[in-house]
């Protein structure tokens, strides 16, 4: 079944322009109108009556677009969005994507068909900010969480102090003078991961110590962290003295491998994560605290304000992080694997 996105792709026009044609706007040139109608006919595309009724009118709804929720990070961000949207008398329409084409269809549906007054997108999207803006159209307020937006001045953003947070984590690990440090990143094209790696390299350079830094590329998932660390140990035949995983989920994967090999933590290997989720607090994982709920609150505040006044200047909010030292780096009682 053809979608609005298919019409946009065939005509080379934005969702906003195609939507204006569908809704009979007088702001569209006749040649453009004919081009869109021809594409719709060829694709056998007929927008639903409900979508046409909604398009162009206020819905009091924020569209929240996330990857599949598989850990506490997105749950707590979403909680923050809900708190502020409820206070502002706005509803949430939550969508999940699995690929770039999924995300394109969702953007076209929520914005082009008028189902939401504003959009919030999490980091890790397979589309760049300029692609997101083109698909969503020029009129709808958008807040990006964890993505740069220098070329899109009309888009708000909520960014995390990744550089400083990662630097603090590495400085903490290096206090005990390890000879080897493994870093497990997120996806290579992820902004948060890139900034954390930049912080790691700067902290190692500033320390001017004799430590071997090895960078492994993970995916922010528990099994991904486990797999790349397990493969490293297999290939090198030895365990490092320190591991910094770029989120708690991957750090738990590292702890699985160490526990199964009966490696002393932190006696032989120190481990640090990033996020400070509930499990990290429970097992005593040293990590970098991320204000997850506050991130959601700020994203919702930005779009709620822009719904009222689209002429507001774009705002970029930087959220602070903080190191939380626990058992896996020798702070407090000795670490032992919890009985699950």
Buried (B, 14 or more C-beta within 10 A) or exposed (E): EBBBBBBBBBBEBBBBBBBBBBBEBEEBEEEBBEBBBEBBEEBEBEBEEEBBEBBBEEBEBBBBBBBEBEBBBBBBBBBBBBBBBEEBEBEBBBBBBEEEEBBBBBBBBBBBBBBBBBBBBBBBBBBBBEBBBBBBBEBBBBBBBBBBBEEBEBBBBBBBBBBBBBBBBBBBBBEEEBEBBBBBBBBEEBBBBBBBBBBBBBBBEEBEEEBEBEEBBBBBBBBBBBBBBBEBBEEEEEBBBBBBBBBBBBBBBBBBBBBEEEBEBBEEBBBBBBBBBEBBBEBBBBBBBBBBBBBBBBBBBBBBBBBEEEEEEBBBBEBEBBBBBBBBBBBEEEBEEEEE
